[in-house]
Amino acid sequence: MCAEKIQRFLMAIVLTAAMLLFANNQMLYAMIIQTLVIVMVVVWALFDFCPSLWVFKKVFGKCPQKD
């Protein structure tokens, strides 16, 4: 599997964990997780740099380009 796909799965897993924490009335932890995800996405949008994607590209490599 390649870096971009792993990063998308990781984001979905983290957001699911936050949703489960909300459902279990653990609001503080859920808000912390969601805030971290929001900050990462905003940094990615502003600077076109995602730290997790950078690490995953080093470890797993980039996805092949589709024509």
NUKERO-99410 format. One record per atom (N, C-alpha, C): x negated, y negated, z negated; residue number from 1; residue in three letters; atom name. Coordinates in Angstrom, 3 decimals. Each point is the difference from the previous one (the first is absolute). Example, Ala and Ser with C-alpha at 12.3 -4.5 7.8 and 13.67 -1.06 7.14 Angstrom:
<atoms>
<atom><east>-13.190</east><north>5.690</north><up>-7.800</up><pos>1</pos><code>Ala</code><site>N</site></atom>
<atom><east>0.890</east><north>-1.190</north><up>0.000</up><pos>1</pos><code>Ala</code><site>CA</site></atom>
<atom><east>-0.900</east><north>-1.200</north><up>0.000</up><pos>1</pos><code>Ala</code><site>C</site></atom>
<atom><east>0.350</east><north>-1.050</north><up>0.720</up><pos>2</pos><code>Ser</code><site>N</site></atom>
<atom><east>-0.820</east><north>-1.190</north><up>-0.060</up><pos>2</pos><code>Ser</code><site>CA</site></atom>
<atom><east>0.770</east><north>-1.090</north><up>-0.730</up><pos>2</pos><code>Ser</code><site>C</site></atom>
</atoms>
This chain:
<atoms>
<atom><east>-0.857</east><north>1.175</north><up>0.000</up><pos>1</pos><code>Met</code><site>N</site></atom>
<atom><east>0.857</east><north>-1.175</north><up>0.000</up><pos>1</pos><code>Met</code><site>CA</site></atom>
<atom><east>-0.902</east><north>-1.236</north><up>0.000</up><pos>1</pos><code>Met</code><site>C</site></atom>
<atom><east>0.478</east><north>-1.079</north><up>0.571</up><pos>2</pos><code>Cys</code><site>N</site></atom>
<atom><east>-0.815</east><north>-1.200</north><up>0.145</up><pos>2</pos><code>Cys</code><site>CA</site></atom>
<atom><east>0.385</east><north>-1.072</north><up>-1.028</up><pos>2</pos><code>Cys</code><site>C</site></atom>
<atom><east>-0.831</east><north>-1.011</north><up>-0.099</up><pos>3</pos><code>Ala</code><site>N</site></atom>
<atom><east>0.102</east><north>-1.011</north><up>-1.060</up><pos>3</pos><code>Ala</code><site>CA</site></atom>
<atom><east>1.331</east><north>-0.738</north><up>-0.005</up><pos>3</pos><code>Ala</code><site>C</site></atom>
<atom><east>0.469</east><north>-0.434</north><up>1.152</up><pos>4</pos><code>Glu</code><site>N</site></atom>
<atom><east>1.224</east><north>-0.791</north><up>0.045</up><pos>4</pos><code>Glu</code><site>CA</site></atom>
<atom><east>1.212</east><north>0.794</north><up>-0.486</up><pos>4</pos><code>Glu</code><site>C</site></atom>
<atom><east>0.082</east><north>1.264</north><up>0.397</up><pos>5</pos><code>Lys</code><site>N</site></atom>
<atom><east>1.119</east><north>0.834</north><up>-0.432</up><pos>5</pos><code>Lys</code><site>CA</site></atom>
<atom><east>-0.078</east><north>0.279</north><up>-1.502</up><pos>5</pos><code>Lys</code><site>C</site></atom>
<atom><east>-1.190</east><north>0.270</north><up>-0.501</up><pos>6</pos><code>Ile</code><site>N</site></atom>
<atom><east>-0.166</east><north>0.247</north><up>-1.432</up><pos>6</pos><code>Ile</code><site>CA</site></atom>
<atom><east>0.397</east><north>-1.235</north><up>-0.798</up><pos>6</pos><code>Ile</code><site>C</site></atom>
<atom><east>-0.376</east><north>-1.175</north><up>0.475</up><pos>7</pos><code>Gln</code><site>N</site></atom>
<atom><east>0.331</east><north>-1.241</north><up>-0.701</up><pos>7</pos><code>Gln</code><site>CA</site></atom>
<atom><east>1.507</east><north>-0.213</north><up>-0.038</up><pos>7</pos><code>Gln</code><site>C</site></atom>
<atom><east>0.695</east><north>0.312</north><up>1.075</up><pos>8</pos><code>Arg</code><site>N</site></atom>
<atom><east>1.465</east><north>-0.144</north><up>0.031</up><pos>8</pos><code>Arg</code><site>CA</site></atom>
<atom><east>0.667</east><north>0.974</north><up>-0.956</up><pos>8</pos><code>Arg</code><site>C</site></atom>
<atom><east>-0.476</east><north>1.249</north><up>-0.013</up><pos>9</pos><code>Phe</code><site>N</site></atom>
<atom><east>0.541</east><north>0.979</north><up>-0.943</up><pos>9</pos><code>Phe</code><site>CA</site></atom>
<atom><east>-0.252</east><north>-0.427</north><up>-1.439</up><pos>9</pos><code>Phe</code><site>C</site></atom>
<atom><east>-1.195</east><north>-0.517</north><up>-0.273</up><pos>10</pos><code>Leu</code><site>N</site></atom>
<atom><east>-0.329</east><north>-0.453</north><up>-1.352</up><pos>10</pos><code>Leu</code><site>CA</site></atom>
<atom><east>0.913</east><north>-1.138</north><up>-0.433</up><pos>10</pos><code>Leu</code><site>C</site></atom>
<atom><east>0.265</east><north>-0.952</north><up>0.891</up><pos>11</pos><code>Met</code><site>N</site></atom>
<atom><east>0.891</east><north>-1.106</north><up>-0.332</up><pos>11</pos><code>Met</code><site>CA</site></atom>
<atom><east>1.410</east><north>0.515</north><up>-0.289</up><pos>11</pos><code>Met</code><site>C</site></atom>
<atom><east>0.472</east><north>0.953</north><up>0.793</up><pos>12</pos><code>Ala</code><site>N</site></atom>
<atom><east>1.326</east><north>0.577</north><up>-0.237</up><pos>12</pos><code>Ala</code><site>CA</site></atom>
<atom><east>0.054</east><north>0.736</north><up>-1.339</up><pos>12</pos><code>Ala</code><site>C</site></atom>
<atom><east>-1.053</east><north>0.708</north><up>-0.342</up><pos>13</pos><code>Ile</code><site>N</site></atom>
<atom><east>-0.046</east><north>0.728</north><up>-1.272</up><pos>13</pos><code>Ile</code><site>CA</site></atom>
<atom><east>-0.008</east><north>-0.969</north><up>-1.174</up><pos>13</pos><code>Ile</code><site>C</site></atom>
<atom><east>-0.786</east><north>-1.067</north><up>0.095</up><pos>14</pos><code>Val</code><site>N</site></atom>
<atom><east>-0.078</east><north>-0.980</north><up>-1.085</up><pos>14</pos><code>Val</code><site>CA</site></atom>
<atom><east>1.344</east><north>-0.713</north><up>-0.176</up><pos>14</pos><code>Val</code><site>C</site></atom>
<atom><east>0.652</east><north>-0.367</north><up>1.092</up><pos>15</pos><code>Leu</code><site>N</site></atom>
<atom><east>1.302</east><north>-0.647</north><up>-0.109</up><pos>15</pos><code>Leu</code><site>CA</site></atom>
<atom><east>1.066</east><north>0.960</north><up>-0.544</up><pos>15</pos><code>Leu</code><site>C</site></atom>
<atom><east>-0.101</east><north>1.272</north><up>0.342</up><pos>16</pos><code>Thr</code><site>N</site></atom>
<atom><east>0.914</east><north>0.994</north><up>-0.567</up><pos>16</pos><code>Thr</code><site>CA</site></atom>
<atom><east>-0.219</east><north>0.146</north><up>-1.494</up><pos>16</pos><code>Thr</code><site>C</site></atom>
<atom><east>-1.258</east><north>-0.009</north><up>-0.428</up><pos>17</pos><code>Ala</code><site>N</site></atom>
<atom><east>-0.299</east><north>0.068</north><up>-1.431</up><pos>17</pos><code>Ala</code><site>CA</site></atom>
<atom><east>0.584</east><north>-1.207</north><up>-0.726</up><pos>17</pos><code>Ala</code><site>C</site></atom>
<atom><east>-0.106</east><north>-1.183</north><up>0.596</up><pos>18</pos><code>Ala</code><site>N</site></atom>
<atom><east>0.575</east><north>-1.200</north><up>-0.606</up><pos>18</pos><code>Ala</code><site>CA</site></atom>
<atom><east>1.514</east><north>0.121</north><up>-0.095</up><pos>18</pos><code>Ala</code><site>C</site></atom>
<atom><east>0.631</east><north>0.544</north><up>1.044</up><pos>19</pos><code>Met</code><site>N</site></atom>
<atom><east>1.448</east><north>0.179</north><up>-0.014</up><pos>19</pos><code>Met</code><site>CA</site></atom>
<atom><east>0.415</east><north>0.971</north><up>-1.112</up><pos>19</pos><code>Met</code><site>C</site></atom>
<atom><east>-0.750</east><north>1.074</north><up>-0.166</up><pos>20</pos><code>Leu</code><site>N</site></atom>
<atom><east>0.309</east><north>0.960</north><up>-1.065</up><pos>20</pos><code>Leu</code><site>CA</site></atom>
<atom><east>-0.177</east><north>-0.620</north><up>-1.381</up><pos>20</pos><code>Leu</code><site>C</site></atom>
<atom><east>-1.019</east><north>-0.845</north><up>-0.148</up><pos>21</pos><code>Leu</code><site>N</site></atom>
<atom><east>-0.193</east><north>-0.687</north><up>-1.280</up><pos>21</pos><code>Leu</code><site>CA</site></atom>
<atom><east>1.156</east><north>-0.944</north><up>-0.290</up><pos>21</pos><code>Leu</code><site>C</site></atom>
<atom><east>0.483</east><north>-0.714</north><up>1.026</up><pos>22</pos><code>Phe</code><site>N</site></atom>
<atom><east>1.174</east><north>-0.857</north><up>-0.184</up><pos>22</pos><code>Phe</code><site>CA</site></atom>
<atom><east>1.202</east><north>0.830</north><up>-0.435</up><pos>22</pos><code>Phe</code><site>C</site></atom>
<atom><east>0.182</east><north>1.157</north><up>0.638</up><pos>23</pos><code>Ala</code><site>N</site></atom>
<atom><east>1.142</east><north>0.852</north><up>-0.321</up><pos>23</pos><code>Ala</code><site>CA</site></atom>
<atom><east>-0.066</east><north>0.537</north><up>-1.429</up><pos>23</pos><code>Ala</code><site>C</site></atom>
<atom><east>-1.218</east><north>0.142</north><up>-0.514</up><pos>24</pos><code>Asn</code><site>N</site></atom>
<atom><east>-0.184</east><north>0.499</north><up>-1.364</up><pos>24</pos><code>Asn</code><site>CA</site></atom>
<atom><east>-0.156</east><north>-1.123</north><up>-1.026</up><pos>24</pos><code>Asn</code><site>C</site></atom>
<atom><east>0.378</east><north>-1.208</north><up>0.390</up><pos>25</pos><code>Asn</code><site>N</site></atom>
<atom><east>-0.038</east><north>-1.183</north><up>-0.879</up><pos>25</pos><code>Asn</code><site>CA</site></atom>
<atom><east>-1.389</east><north>-0.312</north><up>-0.542</up><pos>25</pos><code>Asn</code><site>C</site></atom>
<atom><east>-1.007</east><north>0.297</north><up>0.770</up><pos>26</pos><code>Gln</code><site>N</site></atom>
<atom><east>-1.364</east><north>-0.390</north><up>-0.353</up><pos>26</pos><code>Gln</code><site>CA</site></atom>
<atom><east>-0.377</east><north>-1.199</north><up>0.876</up><pos>26</pos><code>Gln</code><site>C</site></atom>
<atom><east>0.700</east><north>-1.093</north><up>-0.278</up><pos>27</pos><code>Met</code><site>N</site></atom>
<atom><east>-0.061</east><north>-1.184</north><up>0.862</up><pos>27</pos><code>Met</code><site>CA</site></atom>
<atom><east>-1.398</east><north>-0.617</north><up>0.081</up><pos>27</pos><code>Met</code><site>C</site></atom>
<atom><east>-0.718</east><north>-0.052</north><up>-1.108</up><pos>28</pos><code>Leu</code><site>N</site></atom>
<atom><east>-1.307</east><north>-0.644</north><up>-0.004</up><pos>28</pos><code>Leu</code><site>CA</site></atom>
<atom><east>-0.957</east><north>0.692</north><up>0.972</up><pos>28</pos><code>Leu</code><site>C</site></atom>
<atom><east>-0.090</east><north>1.318</north><up>-0.085</up><pos>29</pos><code>Tyr</code><site>N</site></atom>
<atom><east>-0.912</east><north>0.738</north><up>0.882</up><pos>29</pos><code>Tyr</code><site>CA</site></atom>
<atom><east>0.443</east><north>-0.096</north><up>1.454</up><pos>29</pos><code>Tyr</code><site>C</site></atom>
<atom><east>1.293</east><north>0.065</north><up>0.233</up><pos>30</pos><code>Ala</code><site>N</site></atom>
<atom><east>0.519</east><north>-0.108</north><up>1.362</up><pos>30</pos><code>Ala</code><site>CA</site></atom>
<atom><east>-0.325</east><north>-1.374</north><up>0.597</up><pos>30</pos><code>Ala</code><site>C</site></atom>
<atom><east>0.162</east><north>-1.052</north><up>-0.785</up><pos>31</pos><code>Met</code><site>N</site></atom>
<atom><east>-0.295</east><north>-1.348</north><up>0.482</up><pos>31</pos><code>Met</code><site>CA</site></atom>
<atom><east>-1.494</east><north>-0.177</north><up>0.280</up><pos>31</pos><code>Met</code><site>C</site></atom>
<atom><east>-0.838</east><north>0.579</north><up>-0.841</up><pos>32</pos><code>Ile</code><site>N</site></atom>
<atom><east>-1.449</east><north>-0.090</north><up>0.212</up><pos>32</pos><code>Ile</code><site>CA</site></atom>
<atom><east>-0.382</east><north>0.676</north><up>1.307</up><pos>32</pos><code>Ile</code><site>C</site></atom>
<atom><east>0.524</east><north>1.204</north><up>0.232</up><pos>33</pos><code>Ile</code><site>N</site></atom>
<atom><east>-0.309</east><north>0.727</north><up>1.235</up><pos>33</pos><code>Ile</code><site>CA</site></atom>
<atom><east>0.501</east><north>-0.770</north><up>1.217</up><pos>33</pos><code>Ile</code><site>C</site></atom>
<atom><east>1.229</east><north>-0.492</north><up>-0.058</up><pos>34</pos><code>Gln</code><site>N</site></atom>
<atom><east>0.539</east><north>-0.740</north><up>1.144</up><pos>34</pos><code>Gln</code><site>CA</site></atom>
<atom><east>-0.776</east><north>-1.289</north><up>0.239</up><pos>34</pos><code>Gln</code><site>C</site></atom>
<atom><east>-0.403</east><north>-0.679</north><up>-1.047</up><pos>35</pos><code>Thr</code><site>N</site></atom>
<atom><east>-0.785</east><north>-1.228</north><up>0.156</up><pos>35</pos><code>Thr</code><site>CA</site></atom>
<atom><east>-1.328</east><north>0.292</north><up>0.673</up><pos>35</pos><code>Thr</code><site>C</site></atom>
<atom><east>-0.653</east><north>1.087</north><up>-0.379</up><pos>36</pos><code>Leu</code><site>N</site></atom>
<atom><east>-1.277</east><north>0.356</north><up>0.635</up><pos>36</pos><code>Leu</code><site>CA</site></atom>
<atom><east>0.191</east><north>0.309</north><up>1.490</up><pos>36</pos><code>Leu</code><site>C</site></atom>
<atom><east>1.059</east><north>0.699</north><up>0.342</up><pos>37</pos><code>Val</code><site>N</site></atom>
<atom><east>0.264</east><north>0.301</north><up>1.404</up><pos>37</pos><code>Val</code><site>CA</site></atom>
<atom><east>0.284</east><north>-1.287</north><up>0.772</up><pos>37</pos><code>Val</code><site>C</site></atom>
<atom><east>0.790</east><north>-0.885</north><up>-0.566</up><pos>38</pos><code>Ile</code><site>N</site></atom>
<atom><east>0.327</east><north>-1.266</north><up>0.657</up><pos>38</pos><code>Ile</code><site>CA</site></atom>
<atom><east>-1.259</east><north>-0.835</north><up>0.211</up><pos>38</pos><code>Ile</code><site>C</site></atom>
<atom><east>-0.859</east><north>-0.075</north><up>-0.996</up><pos>39</pos><code>Val</code><site>N</site></atom>
<atom><east>-1.247</east><north>-0.769</north><up>0.124</up><pos>39</pos><code>Val</code><site>CA</site></atom>
<atom><east>-0.878</east><north>0.592</north><up>1.099</up><pos>39</pos><code>Val</code><site>C</site></atom>
<atom><east>-0.101</east><north>1.333</north><up>0.038</up><pos>40</pos><code>Met</code><site>N</site></atom>
<atom><east>-0.818</east><north>0.639</north><up>1.031</up><pos>40</pos><code>Met</code><site>CA</site></atom>
<atom><east>0.545</east><north>-0.303</north><up>1.403</up><pos>40</pos><code>Met</code><site>C</site></atom>
<atom><east>1.314</east><north>0.035</north><up>0.177</up><pos>41</pos><code>Val</code><site>N</site></atom>
<atom><east>0.597</east><north>-0.257</north><up>1.315</up><pos>41</pos><code>Val</code><site>CA</site></atom>
<atom><east>-0.188</east><north>-1.468</north><up>0.398</up><pos>41</pos><code>Val</code><site>C</site></atom>
<atom><east>0.132</east><north>-0.917</north><up>-0.959</up><pos>42</pos><code>Val</code><site>N</site></atom>
<atom><east>-0.205</east><north>-1.419</north><up>0.295</up><pos>42</pos><code>Val</code><site>CA</site></atom>
<atom><east>-1.459</east><north>-0.267</north><up>0.374</up><pos>42</pos><code>Val</code><site>C</site></atom>
<atom><east>-0.943</east><north>0.597</north><up>-0.729</up><pos>43</pos><code>Val</code><site>N</site></atom>
<atom><east>-1.422</east><north>-0.145</north><up>0.346</up><pos>43</pos><code>Val</code><site>CA</site></atom>
<atom><east>-0.241</east><north>0.556</north><up>1.396</up><pos>43</pos><code>Val</code><site>C</site></atom>
<atom><east>0.586</east><north>1.143</north><up>0.287</up><pos>44</pos><code>Trp</code><site>N</site></atom>
<atom><east>-0.142</east><north>0.614</north><up>1.324</up><pos>44</pos><code>Trp</code><site>CA</site></atom>
<atom><east>0.551</east><north>-0.920</north><up>1.085</up><pos>44</pos><code>Trp</code><site>C</site></atom>
<atom><east>1.140</east><north>-0.636</north><up>-0.257</up><pos>45</pos><code>Ala</code><site>N</site></atom>
<atom><east>0.609</east><north>-0.891</north><up>0.981</up><pos>45</pos><code>Ala</code><site>CA</site></atom>
<atom><east>-0.812</east><north>-1.282</north><up>0.201</up><pos>45</pos><code>Ala</code><site>C</site></atom>
<atom><east>-0.498</east><north>-0.558</north><up>-1.090</up><pos>46</pos><code>Leu</code><site>N</site></atom>
<atom><east>-0.723</east><north>-1.273</north><up>0.089</up><pos>46</pos><code>Leu</code><site>CA</site></atom>
<atom><east>-1.402</east><north>0.149</north><up>0.585</up><pos>46</pos><code>Leu</code><site>C</site></atom>
<atom><east>-0.713</east><north>1.025</north><up>-0.424</up><pos>47</pos><code>Phe</code><site>N</site></atom>
<atom><east>-1.412</east><north>0.127</north><up>0.361</up><pos>47</pos><code>Phe</code><site>CA</site></atom>
<atom><east>-0.283</east><north>1.162</north><up>0.940</up><pos>47</pos><code>Phe</code><site>C</site></atom>
<atom><east>1.035</east><north>0.740</north><up>0.397</up><pos>48</pos><code>Asp</code><site>N</site></atom>
<atom><east>-0.158</east><north>1.176</north><up>0.846</up><pos>48</pos><code>Asp</code><site>CA</site></atom>
<atom><east>-1.035</east><north>0.958</north><up>-0.584</up><pos>48</pos><code>Asp</code><site>C</site></atom>
<atom><east>0.064</east><north>0.167</north><up>-1.317</up><pos>49</pos><code>Phe</code><site>N</site></atom>
<atom><east>-0.904</east><north>0.905</north><up>-0.709</up><pos>49</pos><code>Phe</code><site>CA</site></atom>
<atom><east>0.791</east><north>0.739</north><up>-1.062</up><pos>49</pos><code>Phe</code><site>C</site></atom>
<atom><east>-0.043</east><north>1.319</north><up>0.056</up><pos>50</pos><code>Cys</code><site>N</site></atom>
<atom><east>0.659</east><north>0.835</north><up>-0.998</up><pos>50</pos><code>Cys</code><site>CA</site></atom>
<atom><east>-1.079</east><north>0.875</north><up>-0.645</up><pos>50</pos><code>Cys</code><site>C</site></atom>
<atom><east>-0.277</east><north>-0.206</north><up>-1.288</up><pos>51</pos><code>Pro</code><site>N</site></atom>
<atom><east>-1.071</east><north>0.768</north><up>-0.650</up><pos>51</pos><code>Pro</code><site>CA</site></atom>
<atom><east>0.207</east><north>1.511</north><up>0.077</up><pos>51</pos><code>Pro</code><site>C</site></atom>
<atom><east>1.219</east><north>0.480</north><up>-0.192</up><pos>52</pos><code>Ser</code><site>N</site></atom>
<atom><east>0.220</east><north>1.445</north><up>0.050</up><pos>52</pos><code>Ser</code><site>CA</site></atom>
<atom><east>-0.228</east><north>0.534</north><up>1.410</up><pos>52</pos><code>Ser</code><site>C</site></atom>
<atom><east>0.427</east><north>-0.733</north><up>0.993</up><pos>53</pos><code>Leu</code><site>N</site></atom>
<atom><east>-0.209</east><north>0.422</north><up>1.386</up><pos>53</pos><code>Leu</code><site>CA</site></atom>
<atom><east>-1.483</east><north>0.001</north><up>0.339</up><pos>53</pos><code>Leu</code><site>C</site></atom>
<atom><east>-0.735</east><north>-0.962</north><up>-0.506</up><pos>54</pos><code>Trp</code><site>N</site></atom>
<atom><east>-1.447</east><north>-0.066</north><up>0.224</up><pos>54</pos><code>Trp</code><site>CA</site></atom>
<atom><east>-0.679</east><north>1.245</north><up>-0.566</up><pos>54</pos><code>Trp</code><site>C</site></atom>
<atom><east>0.374</east><north>0.387</north><up>-1.233</up><pos>55</pos><code>Val</code><site>N</site></atom>
<atom><east>-0.582</east><north>1.190</north><up>-0.629</up><pos>55</pos><code>Val</code><site>CA</site></atom>
<atom><east>0.392</east><north>1.254</north><up>0.765</up><pos>55</pos><code>Val</code><site>C</site></atom>
<atom><east>1.278</east><north>0.112</north><up>0.362</up><pos>56</pos><code>Phe</code><site>N</site></atom>
<atom><east>0.456</east><north>1.186</north><up>0.719</up><pos>56</pos><code>Phe</code><site>CA</site></atom>
<atom><east>-0.684</east><north>0.143</north><up>1.357</up><pos>56</pos><code>Phe</code><site>C</site></atom>
<atom><east>-0.269</east><north>-1.118</north><up>0.676</up><pos>57</pos><code>Lys</code><site>N</site></atom>
<atom><east>-0.700</east><north>0.062</north><up>1.286</up><pos>57</pos><code>Lys</code><site>CA</site></atom>
<atom><east>-1.414</east><north>0.526</north><up>-0.189</up><pos>57</pos><code>Lys</code><site>C</site></atom>
<atom><east>-0.639</east><north>-0.374</north><up>-1.104</up><pos>58</pos><code>Lys</code><site>N</site></atom>
<atom><east>-1.354</east><north>0.492</north><up>-0.281</up><pos>58</pos><code>Lys</code><site>CA</site></atom>
<atom><east>0.020</east><north>1.504</north><up>-0.267</up><pos>58</pos><code>Lys</code><site>C</site></atom>
<atom><east>1.027</east><north>0.471</north><up>-0.716</up><pos>59</pos><code>Val</code><site>N</site></atom>
<atom><east>0.054</east><north>1.399</north><up>-0.415</up><pos>59</pos><code>Val</code><site>CA</site></atom>
<atom><east>0.577</east><north>0.901</north><up>1.099</up><pos>59</pos><code>Val</code><site>C</site></atom>
<atom><east>1.128</east><north>-0.391</north><up>0.596</up><pos>60</pos><code>Phe</code><site>N</site></atom>
<atom><east>0.720</east><north>0.869</north><up>0.926</up><pos>60</pos><code>Phe</code><site>CA</site></atom>
<atom><east>-0.151</east><north>-0.384</north><up>1.466</up><pos>60</pos><code>Phe</code><site>C</site></atom>
<atom><east>-0.416</east><north>-1.208</north><up>0.284</up><pos>61</pos><code>Gly</code><site>N</site></atom>
<atom><east>-0.134</east><north>-0.454</north><up>1.383</up><pos>61</pos><code>Gly</code><site>CA</site></atom>
<atom><east>1.281</east><north>-0.620</north><up>0.521</up><pos>61</pos><code>Gly</code><site>C</site></atom>
<atom><east>-0.134</east><north>-0.755</north><up>1.086</up><pos>62</pos><code>Lys</code><site>N</site></atom>
<atom><east>1.145</east><north>-0.683</north><up>0.601</up><pos>62</pos><code>Lys</code><site>CA</site></atom>
<atom><east>0.838</east><north>0.972</north><up>0.811</up><pos>62</pos><code>Lys</code><site>C</site></atom>
<atom><east>1.265</east><north>-0.366</north><up>0.194</up><pos>63</pos><code>Cys</code><site>N</site></atom>
<atom><east>0.870</east><north>0.787</north><up>0.869</up><pos>63</pos><code>Cys</code><site>CA</site></atom>
<atom><east>-0.400</east><north>-0.218</north><up>1.441</up><pos>63</pos><code>Cys</code><site>C</site></atom>
<atom><east>0.100</east><north>1.036</north><up>0.820</up><pos>64</pos><code>Pro</code><site>N</site></atom>
<atom><east>-0.306</east><north>-0.189</north><up>1.430</up><pos>64</pos><code>Pro</code><site>CA</site></atom>
<atom><east>1.009</east><north>-0.946</north><up>0.652</up><pos>64</pos><code>Pro</code><site>C</site></atom>
<atom><east>-0.469</east><north>-0.785</north><up>0.942</up><pos>65</pos><code>Gln</code><site>N</site></atom>
<atom><east>0.863</east><north>-0.946</north><up>0.707</up><pos>65</pos><code>Gln</code><site>CA</site></atom>
<atom><east>0.924</east><north>0.750</north><up>0.958</up><pos>65</pos><code>Gln</code><site>C</site></atom>
<atom><east>1.260</east><north>-0.425</north><up>0.040</up><pos>66</pos><code>Lys</code><site>N</site></atom>
<atom><east>0.951</east><north>0.587</north><up>0.937</up><pos>66</pos><code>Lys</code><site>CA</site></atom>
<atom><east>0.048</east><north>-0.868</north><up>1.251</up><pos>66</pos><code>Lys</code><site>C</site></atom>
<atom><east>0.122</east><north>0.647</north><up>1.134</up><pos>67</pos><code>Asp</code><site>N</site></atom>
<atom><east>0.086</east><north>-0.759</north><up>1.272</up><pos>67</pos><code>Asp</code><site>CA</site></atom>
<atom><east>1.416</east><north>-0.315</north><up>0.359</up><pos>67</pos><code>Asp</code><site>C</site></atom>
</atoms>
